[in-house]
């Protein structure tokens, strides 16, 4: 089976999933108790005006027509508009997306820096002290709700020790945002050499990204450990030991390189955890990302942003998993069959 | 010389699962501790009026925001309510809702998964495409969207948590069905003319129970975490009902004035309970699924 066929096949499999995803998020919106027309027209609108607004928004059409419109709008990059502000959701969304991306990437980085070495050490020193510590961290880590971890960090680092800045947003209030390039303040301020902004942005980013990283570190370390253990027991590693290669070469060269392949596939799952955890952490730290935006909208029964958030997360999850599948297929030819 | 007590090889050893389980527990203090935590939580919830030292809703401004003391072991909140009593009463919602959600998800997921796995073909295909679409949403994000759509209320919360768990049971049982449906005893049941329904639910499903028990234990913990997170975000249990996640949210506003006990203790209640369910789930897996023993 050729690689091109494999790629096309995987892409074709994504289409029914995407249809299902749009259908579910469309249904979620139409289950919402509030009538979006009422939110837009205001509570004091006359029944005639309300009917006009409903017609303008297409709410008088049958559901399947509304769904078809919804999908065709999506294909044209239209996510609808926020009923309470009247602004296009996509615009609000793109404005807040860099904040979410910054938080996600920073926590992924921290989680990899802590979780991968922990997993390797646990596997190499199986059933020794490090392994036990790793296992305790893993078991306790999955039981800790991320909002609680975040609050604890705020209490210890901000209130008690006073080494972290106030957990309110991306920059200290007296510092201007750096010139926008990527929209991620840490990256932008580093690129433009704006050291005051860099210092403040990094300090603000540290606690939320640590909180989010902690929520994915435990599963990541566990997957790395399992993958490493399997590789360490394989014949070619035994052969390498027998040949008398130094243990450093075997563990960090041969074993780790081969263990990384299954670890890459789990990054899709990790990304899912991250996207879910994002909204919670953003809400704890008043981080102005898309999760926080959607939650704020939820409070006013404004359906546009919620729908977009749920849909956006699901679609990006589908594509991340697709990318992971393709990368895996590229790295390991055996996967292409079946 | 005579053999007085030759082992009777003809009769198989009597299986005593309970006694075996207890013997195993004595060697495994961690699982025993987890089991004790769960039992204590359940007892506290059931007998809350006796277990709680105060009325959870009795306000007393003269003792507002007091730290831990002998009178109020876990301190008091801004209205002077005793936090220990509130945590004990909240255990009722915190245990009951995940349990109800797990029961519903288990029944629906197992029924659909069993039929889809046994029948296969187009039915299985359609069911699995639907499951994939649902699983394309990270569970918590789906829960947020659904909770927002359905509105608040304990009944809706049960539905939300159940929906996020159905796919897990469905896939689990479908996989088990694929494994057992072509085994000889299934073949035999078909040969003597049993109907599909009878084969699935009387002959095959009982053989898939061990992994279901393990999964159910784990999903009690996940369900609690989901509920606490939703409540923390204002999408789940709301005042005047109280729940550990919601209590944490209330306590969060007191962080800047240093009343740490208001967010720490409800959170610890969540952590200990989830931890206990996870540990018991793992222990059950070791006990019920010999293939997984020692793999950890």
Boltz contact constraints between the chains, C-beta under 6 A:
constraints:
  - contact:
      token1: [A, 16]
      token2: [B, 129]
      max_distance: 6.0
  - contact:
      token1: [A, 17]
      token2: [B, 132]
      max_distance: 6.0
  - contact:
      token1: [A, 17]
      token2: [B, 133]
      max_distance: 6.0
  - contact:
      token1: [A, 17]
      token2: [B, 136]
      max_distance: 6.0
  - contact:
      token1: [A, 20]
      token2: [B, 133]
      max_distance: 6.0
  - contact:
      token1: [A, 21]
      token2: [B, 133]
      max_distance: 6.0
  - contact:
      token1: [A, 21]
      token2: [B, 136]
      max_distance: 6.0
  - contact:
      token1: [A, 28]
      token2: [B, 145]
      max_distance: 6.0
  - contact:
      token1: [A, 28]
      token2: [B, 149]
      max_distance: 6.0
  - contact:
      token1: [A, 31]
      token2: [B, 149]
      max_distance: 6.0
  - contact:
      token1: [A, 32]
      token2: [B, 149]
      max_distance: 6.0
  - contact:
      token1: [A, 33]
      token2: [B, 151]
      max_distance: 6.0
  - contact:
      token1: [A, 143]
      token2: [B, 271]
      max_distance: 6.0
  - contact:
      token1: [A, 143]
      token2: [B, 274]
      max_distance: 6.0
  - contact:
      token1: [A, 143]
      token2: [B, 275]
      max_distance: 6.0
  - contact:
      token1: [A, 144]
      token2: [B, 271]
      max_distance: 6.0
  - contact:
      token1: [A, 145]
      token2: [B, 225]
      max_distance: 6.0
  - contact:
      token1: [A, 145]
      token2: [B, 228]
      max_distance: 6.0
  - contact:
      token1: [A, 145]
      token2: [B, 229]
      max_distance: 6.0
  - contact:
      token1: [A, 145]
      token2: [B, 270]
      max_distance: 6.0
  - contact:
      token1: [A, 147]
      token2: [B, 232]
      max_distance: 6.0
  - contact:
      token1: [A, 148]
      token2: [B, 267]
      max_distance: 6.0
  - contact:
      token1: [A, 151]
      token2: [B, 252]
      max_distance: 6.0
  - contact:
      token1: [A, 151]
      token2: [B, 263]
      max_distance: 6.0
  - contact:
      token1: [A, 154]
      token2: [B, 255]
      max_distance: 6.0
  - contact:
      token1: [A, 155]
      token2: [B, 255]
      max_distance: 6.0
  - contact:
      token1: [A, 155]
      token2: [B, 260]
      max_distance: 6.0
  - contact:
      token1: [A, 272]
      token2: [B, 138]
      max_distance: 6.0
  - contact:
      token1: [A, 275]
      token2: [B, 138]
      max_distance: 6.0
  - contact:
      token1: [A, 276]
      token2: [B, 138]
      max_distance: 6.0
  - contact:
      token1: [A, 276]
      token2: [B, 140]
      max_distance: 6.0
  - contact:
      token1: [A, 276]
      token2: [B, 141]
      max_distance: 6.0
  - contact:
      token1: [A, 280]
      token2: [B, 229]
      max_distance: 6.0
  - contact:
      token1: [A, 298]
      token2: [B, 148]
      max_distance: 6.0
  - contact:
      token1: [A, 306]
      token2: [B, 148]
      max_distance: 6.0
  - contact:
      token1: [A, 310]
      token2: [B, 141]
      max_distance: 6.0
  - contact:
      token1: [A, 310]
      token2: [B, 145]
      max_distance: 6.0
  - contact:
      token1: [A, 313]
      token2: [B, 141]
      max_distance: 6.0
  - contact:
      token1: [A, 314]
      token2: [B, 136]
      max_distance: 6.0
  - contact:
      token1: [A, 314]
      token2: [B, 137]
      max_distance: 6.0
  - contact:
      token1: [A, 317]
      token2: [B, 136]
      max_distance: 6.0
  - contact:
      token1: [A, 318]
      token2: [B, 136]
      max_distance: 6.0
